[in-house]
Amino acid sequence: MYTIILVGGRQLDALILSVSPDRLRVVTPGRADTLEFRAVDGKWVSESGAQVELGALISAGAAETARVMGVRNDALRLAV
């Protein structure tokens, strides 16, 4: 489970459906449609172009996940 932090601080819990180095597609509780985010200039943005932050709990050995998300293992933000 991931937390997506939108502009203004609103947080959404999300389950990843697909991920690549430049795209992330998720589903969130209560929404029929999926959400897609793109990596643009090293930052994740929504379909409308708004910058978002991603938070996740991942193991220290998940370097590939961290690389895809665009963060260092030691800089992962713990979103509660």
MIPARO-602371 format. One record per residue (C-alpha): x, y, z; residue in one letter. Coordinates in steps of 0.5 Angstrom, whole numbers, plus 2048, in hexadecimal, padded with zeros to 3 digits. Example, Ala and Ser with C-alpha at 12.3 -4.5 7.8 and 13.67 -1.06 7.14 Angstrom:
! MIPARO-602371
<site u="819" v="7F7" w="810" resn="A"/>
<site u="81B" v="7FE" w="80E" resn="S"/>
This chain:
! MIPARO-602371
<site u="800" v="800" w="800" resn="M"/>
<site u="803" v="807" w="7FE" resn="Y"/>
<site u="801" v="80E" w="800" resn="T"/>
<site u="800" v="813" w="7FB" resn="I"/>
<site u="800" v="81A" w="7FE" resn="I"/>
<site u="7FD" v="81F" w="7FA" resn="L"/>
<site u="7FE" v="827" w="7F9" resn="V"/>
<site u="7FB" v="82A" w="7FF" resn="G"/>
<site u="7FD" v="824" w="804" resn="G"/>
<site u="7F7" v="81F" w="802" resn="R"/>
<site u="7F9" v="818" w="803" resn="Q"/>
<site u="7F6" v="812" w="7FF" resn="L"/>
<site u="7F8" v="80B" w="800" resn="D"/>
<site u="7F9" v="807" w="7FA" resn="A"/>
<site u="7FB" v="800" w="7F7" resn="L"/>
<site u="800" v="800" w="7F1" resn="I"/>
<site u="7FD" v="7FD" w="7EB" resn="L"/>
<site u="803" v="7FE" w="7E7" resn="S"/>
<site u="80A" v="801" w="7E7" resn="V"/>
<site u="80F" v="803" w="7E3" resn="S"/>
<site u="815" v="808" w="7E3" resn="P"/>
<site u="811" v="80E" w="7E0" resn="D"/>
<site u="809" v="80C" w="7E2" resn="R"/>
<site u="805" v="809" w="7E8" resn="L"/>
<site u="7FE" v="807" w="7E8" resn="R"/>
<site u="7FA" v="806" w="7EE" resn="V"/>
<site u="7F3" v="805" w="7F1" resn="V"/>
<site u="7F1" v="808" w="7F7" resn="T"/>
<site u="7EB" v="806" w="7FC" resn="P"/>
<site u="7E4" v="809" w="7F9" resn="G"/>
<site u="7E6" v="80B" w="7F2" resn="R"/>
<site u="7E4" v="807" w="7EC" resn="A"/>
<site u="7E9" v="80A" w="7E8" resn="D"/>
<site u="7F1" v="809" w="7E9" resn="T"/>
<site u="7F6" v="80E" w="7E9" resn="L"/>
<site u="7FC" v="80F" w="7E5" resn="E"/>
<site u="802" v="813" w="7E7" resn="F"/>
<site u="808" v="815" w="7E3" resn="R"/>
<site u="80F" v="816" w="7E5" resn="A"/>
<site u="811" v="81D" w="7E2" resn="V"/>
<site u="818" v="820" w="7E3" resn="D"/>
<site u="819" v="81C" w="7E9" resn="G"/>
<site u="812" v="81D" w="7EC" resn="K"/>
<site u="80C" v="819" w="7EC" resn="W"/>
<site u="806" v="81D" w="7E9" resn="V"/>
<site u="7FE" v="81B" w="7E8" resn="S"/>
<site u="7FB" v="81B" w="7E2" resn="E"/>
<site u="7F9" v="822" w="7E3" resn="S"/>
<site u="800" v="824" w="7E4" resn="G"/>
<site u="800" v="825" w="7EB" resn="A"/>
<site u="806" v="823" w="7EF" resn="Q"/>
<site u="805" v="81D" w="7F4" resn="V"/>
<site u="809" v="81A" w="7F9" resn="E"/>
<site u="80A" v="812" w="7FA" resn="L"/>
<site u="80A" v="80F" w="801" resn="G"/>
<site u="80B" v="808" w="802" resn="A"/>
<site u="80E" v="802" w="807" resn="L"/>
<site u="813" v="7FE" w="804" resn="I"/>
<site u="818" v="7FA" w="806" resn="S"/>
<site u="81F" v="7FC" w="806" resn="A"/>
<site u="821" v="7F7" w="801" resn="G"/>
<site u="81C" v="7FA" w="7FC" resn="A"/>
<site u="821" v="7FF" w="7F8" resn="A"/>
<site u="81E" v="7FD" w="7F1" resn="E"/>
<site u="817" v="800" w="7F4" resn="T"/>
<site u="81A" v="806" w="7F7" resn="A"/>
<site u="81E" v="807" w="7F0" resn="R"/>
<site u="817" v="807" w="7EC" resn="V"/>
<site u="814" v="80C" w="7F1" resn="M"/>
<site u="81A" v="810" w="7F1" resn="G"/>
<site u="81C" v="810" w="7F8" resn="V"/>
<site u="822" v="80E" w="7FC" resn="R"/>
<site u="821" v="808" w="800" resn="N"/>
<site u="823" v="80D" w="806" resn="D"/>
<site u="81F" v="812" w="804" resn="A"/>
<site u="818" v="80E" w="804" resn="L"/>
<site u="813" v="812" w="807" resn="R"/>
<site u="80F" v="80E" w="80C" resn="L"/>
<site u="807" v="810" w="80B" resn="A"/>
<site u="803" v="80E" w="810" resn="V"/>
